[in-house]
Amino acid sequence: MTPFEQDIQRVAAGTLPEPLIAFSSKDGEMPILAFRLSFHQSCINSLAKGWTCLYNGVAITFAEIKEYYGLKGKRPRNCIAEFAQLVETFKKKVADQLKSRIFTF
């Protein structure tokens, strides 16, 4: 089981509080797991183009993303389709389970 799946189970069980990320839009906030998923999706796309992905000045590596989500590809470009499918799975199944709103990424 990947760390991402563990986080989903812990949030669903209530052992891990799911903080909300505030931002300026019509909704105003989103669950941290949805934010993390969308941010890492943009990182995968950037890394596939050879760019660096930074968060608060710290580089996010492909190895970290690959380990967290249990991706199978060797390079970022090999994982784009797999990650897109993971996002769709999260939107369809997990968001309802966590009673979170579904966001467009």
C-alpha positions as CSV (number, residue, x, y, z in Angstrom):
1,M,0.0,0.0,0.0
2,T,1.4,3.4,-1.0
3,P,1.7,6.3,1.4
4,F,-1.0,8.1,-0.6
5,E,-3.4,5.2,-0.1
6,Q,-2.6,5.1,3.6
7,D,-3.3,8.9,3.9
8,I,-6.7,8.3,2.2
9,Q,-7.6,5.5,4.5
10,R,-6.5,7.5,7.6
11,V,-8.5,10.5,6.6
12,A,-11.6,8.3,5.9
13,A,-11.1,6.6,9.3
14,G,-10.8,10.0,11.0
15,T,-7.3,9.3,12.4
16,L,-5.7,11.9,10.1
17,P,-7.4,15.3,10.0
18,E,-7.8,16.6,6.5
19,P,-6.9,20.3,6.5
20,L,-8.2,22.6,3.9
21,I,-6.0,24.8,1.7
22,A,-7.4,28.3,1.3
23,F,-7.1,30.2,-1.9
24,S,-8.9,32.9,-3.8
25,S,-11.6,31.5,-6.0
26,K,-15.3,30.9,-6.0
27,D,-14.9,27.9,-3.7
28,G,-12.2,29.4,-1.5
29,E,-10.8,26.1,-0.2
30,M,-9.9,22.6,-1.1
31,P,-8.8,19.4,0.8
32,I,-5.0,19.0,1.2
33,L,-5.1,15.6,-0.6
34,A,-6.8,17.1,-3.7
35,F,-4.3,20.0,-3.6
36,R,-1.3,17.7,-3.2
37,L,-2.6,15.5,-6.1
38,S,-3.1,18.4,-8.5
39,F,0.3,20.0,-7.5
40,H,2.1,16.7,-8.0
41,Q,0.4,16.3,-11.4
42,S,1.8,19.6,-12.5
43,C,5.2,18.6,-11.2
44,I,5.1,15.3,-13.2
45,N,4.3,17.3,-16.3
46,S,7.1,19.8,-15.6
47,L,9.7,17.1,-14.8
48,A,8.8,15.3,-18.0
49,K,9.8,18.5,-19.9
50,G,13.1,18.7,-18.1
51,W,12.1,21.5,-15.8
52,T,12.5,21.7,-12.0
53,C,9.5,21.6,-9.7
54,L,9.8,23.8,-6.7
55,Y,7.6,24.2,-3.6
56,N,8.6,27.0,-1.2
57,G,12.1,27.0,-2.8
58,V,12.6,23.3,-2.3
59,A,13.0,21.0,-5.3
60,I,10.4,18.2,-5.5
61,T,12.1,15.1,-7.1
62,F,10.5,12.5,-9.3
63,A,11.7,9.8,-6.8
64,E,9.6,11.4,-4.0
65,I,6.5,11.6,-6.1
66,K,7.0,8.1,-7.5
67,E,7.4,6.6,-4.0
68,Y,4.4,8.5,-2.5
69,Y,2.0,7.4,-5.3
70,G,3.6,4.0,-6.1
71,L,4.1,4.9,-9.8
72,K,5.7,2.3,-12.0
73,G,7.4,4.2,-14.8
74,K,11.1,4.9,-14.7
75,R,10.9,8.5,-16.0
76,P,8.3,11.3,-15.5
77,R,7.1,11.1,-19.1
78,N,6.4,7.4,-18.6
79,C,4.1,8.2,-15.6
80,I,1.9,11.0,-17.1
81,A,-0.9,8.7,-18.2
82,E,-0.7,6.6,-15.0
83,F,-0.9,9.7,-12.9
84,A,-3.8,11.1,-14.9
85,Q,-5.6,7.8,-14.2
86,L,-4.8,8.1,-10.5
87,V,-6.3,11.6,-10.5
88,E,-9.5,10.3,-12.2
89,T,-9.8,7.5,-9.6
90,F,-9.4,10.0,-6.8
91,K,-12.1,12.3,-8.3
92,K,-14.6,9.5,-8.8
93,K,-14.1,7.2,-5.8
94,V,-12.1,8.8,-3.0
95,A,-13.5,12.3,-3.0
96,D,-17.0,10.8,-2.3
97,Q,-15.6,8.5,0.4
98,L,-13.8,11.5,2.1
99,K,-16.9,13.6,1.7
100,S,-14.8,16.2,-0.1
101,R,-15.8,18.3,-2.9
102,I,-14.5,17.3,-6.3
103,F,-12.3,19.9,-8.0
104,T,-11.1,20.3,-11.5
105,F,-7.4,20.0,-11.7
